[in-house]
């Protein structure tokens, strides 16, 4: 078990971070295909550097003519993402960046493992292990360090985009070291914030004067004290940001995307993958289950692991760990899970309504700890399994 008194650190990165630009484009491509056909197959990767975006991977639609038509839309999708993020730099501008589309039709050998059976016997799109986690540390049942790191960057993006803080640029990173006492988060020992700024004359002190009020607004009262150490733009100027300053790639921020290191990660990235890929859908299902277990009062912390084999429909294993915080035997929880949720790939997609264009919004500020929306976005954050869980155990 984690020591009751400790400091734990997590980081987040903004939507303008080079890797997140790539995640956004990959998920925007996915949404475009799912909007056309809910069963579309997409495995899209994006690479970005100075004046260049390269998009590759595999896509599939049942209508080959439509597939050809959609290939012609990829460049416009990428430019729209870059524009919305806010890049208008000389060497990375939404209107002038060169976009290369190398997407091609999905491999028949991969498709056959998924398509070999029908209905609920549809096989998983790959082998792998996926983890979900929940904790009572925050109202969102997320670990505090990652949840508040995300919140800070979302707020800074908001005031940048609405014109309140026009000197801020799209690229930013945050990092919080959270103090735990008796296993509860009670304060912040250090705050690290590096943000791109558009005024070359701004110093680190100038940037701190801009961002500090927003950071304080996002953190619980009393968490920041005179003993809290601040590092705002510690290297000085940060004018050149995004892919012009550092190359980006889809799927390189998997810890930022999940639990900030507070829970295990199976290794698979999410962005650009359609929900037949259990790297994504089963990780969402694992979070959904863990969150409902905690919301049901069965534990203060819960980790769920699922495992799959390509072409095999049902999970090979289900593991639950309540970290000594629950009154119910974890083995009983494990036995209850398959009785309350179909964990085949199709079962997950249907239960969480994943065959929708809901993924572009997940590309930055975390896939978990977000409020479920009316159109089905973040459906894995619902707590509608609580009563079924209580009855099943």
N, C-alpha and C positions, 0 to 999 in steps of 0.2 A: 504493500500500500504506500501511497505518497505520504511523505512526512507532513504532519499537520501544519507545521510552520516552515514556510519556504518562499522563494521568489520564483515565478515562472514567467517566461517571456514569449511573446508571439508577435509576428509582423503581418502587415497587410501591404498591398500595393494598389495604386489607383488604376482606373480604366485607361489612363494614358501611359502606363508602364509598357515597355516594348512587348513583353510576353502577353500582357492583357489585351493589347491591340490585336495580337494574333488570335487569342482566344475569342475575342469579340467577332472578328471576321469569320472564323470557323463556325461559330454558333449562329451567325447571321445566315451563312450558307445553309446550314442545317434547317433553320426555320423556314427559309424560302422553299426548300424541297418538301418539308412536312406540310406547309400550307397548300401545296399542290396535291400531295398524296400522303395521307397519314402513315402509310406503311413504307414510305420512302426509306432507302438505305443510304446512309452517309457516314463516311469516315474521312473527315476533312482536316488537313493540316495547313498551317500558314506560317511563313517565314517572312520577317520584315527587317530591312536595314535601310541605309541611306538611299532615299529616292526609289525604293524598290519593295514590292510585295510579291511574294511567290506563293501560290495556292496549289496544293496537290492532294492526292488521295483518291478515294473511290466513292462513287455515287451510283444510285440505281433507282429508276422509276419503271413501273410496269409498261408505260407507254414510251417507246424509244424515241418517237418524234418529239414528245415533250421534253425528254431528257436532253436532246440536242438544243432545243429552244432555251432551256434553263442554263445550259453552259454559256450561252451568250449574255446572261445577266450577271455573271459572277463579278466582273470588273466593276459594274455599277454598285453592287452590294458592298464590295470592299471600300469603294470611295465614300459611300454614304456612312459607313461605320467610322472611317477616319475623320470625316467632317463633323459628325456628331460628337466624337471625342474631343475635337477642338484643335486638330493639327493644321496649322497654316504656316509652318516654318519653311524657310527657303529650301531646305534639303529634305523635308518631309511634309508635303502639302497634299491635301485630298484631291486637288485638281490636277496636279502635275506628276504625282508619284507614278512610276511605271508598275503596272499590275500584270503579272504573268499567270495564266490559268493553265495548270497541268492536271486538272481533275480528269478522271476517266471512269469508265463503267466498272462496277463492282466485279471482282473475281468470282467466276462461277464456282470455284472450289470452296471459297468462303461461304457463298450463298447457300450451297447445298447442305452444309451443316445446320444452318438455321432453318432452311425451308423444307428439309427432308420430311418433316411431319407437319400436321396441321393442328389447328385449335390449340388446346392447352398442352399438347405434346411438342410444340415447337421447341427446337433446341436453343441453347445459349449460343451467342455469337462468338464466344471465346472462353477459354478457361481462365481461372483467376480467383483471387480472394478479395472480398470487399468488407469494409468495416463501417459501422455506424456508431455514433456516440451521443450521449445527452447527459446533462448535469444541471443541478438546481442553482448553479452559480449566478445565472442571469434569468430574467423573465422569459427570454427566448430559449431557455434550457441549453445554452451554449457556454463553453468556457469563456470566462471574462476577458482574458488577454486578447484573443482573436476577435471577439465580438466588439469590443471597444476600439480596437485598432481599425476595424472596418468602418465603424461609425464615424470616426474622425475623418477618414478620407472621403466618405460619402458626403459629409457636411462641407468639406472644402471643395469638392466637385460641384456641389449645389451652388455655393456662393460664387464660384468661378464662372459657372455657366449662366447664372442669372444677372451677371454684371456687377454684383456687389463688390467683388474683389478682382478687378480686371488685371491685376499684376500677376496673378497666379497662373501657372502653366498646367498642362494636362498630366505631366509625369510626376508622381509622388510616391513616397513610401513612409509608412508609420511603423513604430515598434513600441510596445508597452511592456515593462517589467512590473508585474503585479505581485503585491505582497499578500501572502496567505497567512492567516492566524486561525488555528483550530480548523483548518481545511476550508476556511471561508475567505474570499477576496475582500481586503479591507483598504487597500491603498495602492499607490503607484510609486515605486522607487526611482524609476527613470522613464523619460519620454524621449523618443527619437523621432524626428520628423524631418524628412528631406523633401522639398518640393521645388519643382521648376518655377522660375519666375521670369517674367518678360522684360522687366526693367533691369538692364545690366548694371546699374548703379546701386542696386539694393545689396545691403550687407546681410549677414546672418541675423544681426540684431533687428534689422528692418523686417526681415521675413518673420521672425518670431513675433514682432509687434502685430503683424497681420493675422497670423494663425492662432496665437495663444488664446484669444477669447473663444474661438470656435472649439478648440480642444477642451477647454475648461467646461464649456456647455455640454459636451458629449460625455464627460466622465461624471460618475456619481459624486455628490457633495462630500467633501472632506477627503477625497482620495488624493488630491494634490496638496502637498504641504510645503513649508519652507525647506524640508529635507529632500524633496523630489529633485532629481537631477535632470536638467533639460539639455538636449542636443538638437538644435534646429539648424539645418543646413551646415553641419559641422565642417564640411570641406570648403565652405565659402560659396562662391557663385555657382548657380545651377541654371544656366540659361539654355543650353542645348540639351533637349530632352527627347524621350521617345526613341524610336528606331534609328534616328540620326545619331544619337549618342551611344546607343548600345543595341545590338541586334536582338530581335525578339523571335520567339517560337511558341507555337501552341503547346500547352500541356506542361510547361515548366514550373508552374506555381501550384502544385497539387496540395501542399501543406497550407498555403494561403487559402485555397479553395475549400478546405475542410475544417480542421479543428486547431490549426495553429501549432501542431505538434503535441497537443494535450491527449491525443488518442492515436492508436495505430492507423496506418494507411496501407492498403493493399498494393499500392504502386501504380494503379491505372489512373490516367488522366480522364477528364470528363468532356471538355469542350470539343465540338466538332463531331461527336459520336451520337448516332441515333440511338433510341432506347432499346433496340434489340441487343446492343452492346452492354453486357452486364457490368462492365467497368463503371458505367454510368447508372443504369437503372437499378441494379442491385445495391449500389452504394446509397442511392436515394432510399431504397426500401429499408436498408439497415438503419439509416438515420431515423426514418419514420417509425420503425419498431422501437428503437432505443428511446426516442422522444416520448412515445406513448407509454412505455413502461415507466419512465420517470414521472410523466404527467399523471399516471394512475396511482402514484404514491408507493409503488413497489420498491423503489430505490432512489437514492439521491444521485447516484451515478450509474450509468449502464453502457456497456460496450457490447455490440452485436457483431459477429462475424458470419458471413455467408461464403460458400465456395461453390464453383461451377466448373463444368467441363464442356468444351465446345461440342455442340450437337446433342447435348444431354439436357433434358428439360428441367428436372428438379435439382435443387441444390444438393451437393454431395454432403455438406455438413452445415449445421446451425449451432453456433456457440454464443452463449450469453454469460456476461460477467458483471455482477453488480458491485464489485470492488468492496465487499464487506459492508455496504450501506443499505442492504435490503433485508426484509424479514422473510422473504419468500425464496425458497431454494431455487438457484439458477437453473437447475435441471428441470424443474417444473415449468419455468418460463420457456425454456428451449422446447419442451414438449408441446406447449400451448401455441407457439408461434405458427406452425404449419396448419393448425386447426382454425386460425382466425384470418390467415392471409395466404393466398395462392402465390408461392414464390417462384413459379415458372416465369420465364421471361415475358410470355404473353400475360400471365396472371398479374405480374407487377405493372405492366403497361396499362392494363385495363383498370386495375384497382386505383392507380394514381393518375389515370388519364394522361399518359405521357406522350401519346401520338399527336401532339399539338405543337404549333410554333411558339414555344414558351421558353426557349433556351438562351436567346441573346441576352436577356436580362440577368442571367446567372453568371455571365462571363467575368464580372468584376464584383468585388465586395462580398464574396463568399456564396457558396451554393446552399449553405445551411444557416439557420437563425433568421430567416427572412419571413415576412408575413405572407401566408397564402393569399392569392388574389382570386377574384371572381372568375377570371377566364381560365383557371386551372394552373396558373403559374405557382411554383413552390408548393404543389399539392402535398409533397412529402413532409411539409411542416404542420399539417393538420394533426389534431389530437383526437380524432374520431374513433380510435380503436380502444379507448380507455375502458369502456364498459364491457366490450367483448373480451378484453384481456382479463378483467376481474372475474368474469364468469368462467373463463377457460382454465384458470389456475385454482 
